[in-house]
Amino acid sequence: MRDEVLKSSDIAPDHATVQGAMPPRPVSNFYRNYVLILITMSAVLSYLDRQIMGILLPQIKREFDLQDWQLGFMTGPAFSFIFIALTIPLAIVADRTSRAMVISVCTLLFSVMTIACGYAGSFIQLCLGRFGIGIGEAGTLPASNSIIAELFPLERRATATAVLGSGVNIGLLVAYLAGGYVAENYGWRNAFLLAGGPGLVVALLFFFTVKMPRQSSGPSAAQNATFKETFLHMWAIPAYRWLVAGSALATWSLAGMFSFTPLFLVQNHGISISDAGYLLALYCGVLGAIATYTTGVVADRVGKRHISKVMLVPTFTYGVIVPFVFIFYLSPNSNIALIAGAVPLMLVMSYGAPAFALAQTLALPHMRAQSVAILITACYLFGSGMGPFFLGLASDLLRPIAGDQSLPYALLLTALSNGMASLCFWRGYKLMRPDPVERNSYHGA
């Protein structure tokens, strides 16, 4: 059946207009911003614990004598498959119970499992540690995005989501900067131990200080929203399907680049682990955080005319990335390669704020965590789950032909994925465009 253009009337209304539900209790700006800071801190630690292994791979590879496909398995499937399996169930729990409690328990778990990785004595034990981190992190992002939708009005939602998304960049900054320094001076095991500690504090703050009101004072629609109902409702929206596809392709590139770029810099450009950490901290952390926040602000501003224009932000950024990927991974000149690498590494997460904000906006209030969970599941099943593994496998397969250049050639696959992501976001924009007589679709949302 032919895709239909989404109109303003199709956009999900907010709390007070759904099944007669009462609007949520007003909260102060101080509390709203305090909760945003806490969920951002959880995101920082989540990505720190998840991604610190990237900067530690050279030492881990050497100690356990691993092949690239094994490195890809640890950074990809060992984490992502359990993450995928539990994201939707934990999102359902978050929609029906306490989102703050879900975040608290999950933050505690992934922090403890990160510490456990520091005591691993084999490849299998490291994979089990990553498995545990995946269990913990599965519940944080859907619940965090759902809290943003509860606390922030639609016209501020992409910006608030961008603040949350910048926590990922800050996590990368700490992972690469501190992780590289600690690994080079004190070993990779101590890097895991230090990364896991702060999450214990954040988990306690969530447990004792964050209390989220229920969506309504009457019978909650959330109690009747099964995953099947949510999936069928969301998947019936053509623009949502293209949003999910574009996000999954973007995540494929993101996961592969973050996992193997440190190893690429060490092997192919002779950069030390600490120097690679400093460089990636600047690109992915500092510049990436600026880019993530900026895309959220721009998405809010362009979306004021019509929400479809939010899709134009990732359409543009992922189109820009493609040529710079070729220069970064193929240039024999280290200076040129490192300068070109700034563009893809800072923009590769730019889909986050627009995509998660749109996933919230297109969903009914009692389906928001599950709507985000569907998006996350696609991203991690195809993206984080498959990206690093297939890039590592491609590198091993290309080695008899390309020798030391096998890894950079494998990483060129990220250019294809980014280009396809841009086309998916463009298609989503075309399906969401308003009729000429339509105006702002933010009303009532």
Secondary structure as GFF3:
##gff-version 3
##sequence-region A 1 445
A	DSSP	three_ten_helix	8	10	.	.	.	ID=ss1
A	DSSP	three_ten_helix	15	17	.	.	.	ID=ss2
A	DSSP	alpha_helix	29	64	.	.	.	ID=ss3
A	DSSP	alpha_helix	68	75	.	.	.	ID=ss4
A	DSSP	alpha_helix	77	96	.	.	.	ID=ss5
A	DSSP	alpha_helix	99	117	.	.	.	ID=ss6
A	DSSP	alpha_helix	123	137	.	.	.	ID=ss7
A	DSSP	alpha_helix	140	151	.	.	.	ID=ss8
A	DSSP	three_ten_helix	154	156	.	.	.	ID=ss9
A	DSSP	alpha_helix	157	186	.	.	.	ID=ss10
A	DSSP	alpha_helix	188	196	.	.	.	ID=ss11
A	DSSP	alpha_helix	198	209	.	.	.	ID=ss12
A	DSSP	three_ten_helix	221	224	.	.	.	ID=ss13
A	DSSP	alpha_helix	227	235	.	.	.	ID=ss14
A	DSSP	alpha_helix	238	269	.	.	.	ID=ss15
A	DSSP	alpha_helix	273	280	.	.	.	ID=ss16
A	DSSP	pi_helix	281	287	.	.	.	ID=ss17
A	DSSP	alpha_helix	288	302	.	.	.	ID=ss18
A	DSSP	three_ten_helix	307	311	.	.	.	ID=ss19
A	DSSP	alpha_helix	312	330	.	.	.	ID=ss20
A	DSSP	alpha_helix	334	347	.	.	.	ID=ss21
A	DSSP	alpha_helix	352	362	.	.	.	ID=ss22
A	DSSP	three_ten_helix	365	367	.	.	.	ID=ss23
A	DSSP	alpha_helix	368	378	.	.	.	ID=ss24
A	DSSP	pi_helix	379	384	.	.	.	ID=ss25
A	DSSP	alpha_helix	387	402	.	.	.	ID=ss26
A	DSSP	three_ten_helix	403	405	.	.	.	ID=ss27
A	DSSP	alpha_helix	406	411	.	.	.	ID=ss28
A	DSSP	alpha_helix	413	432	.	.	.	ID=ss29
###
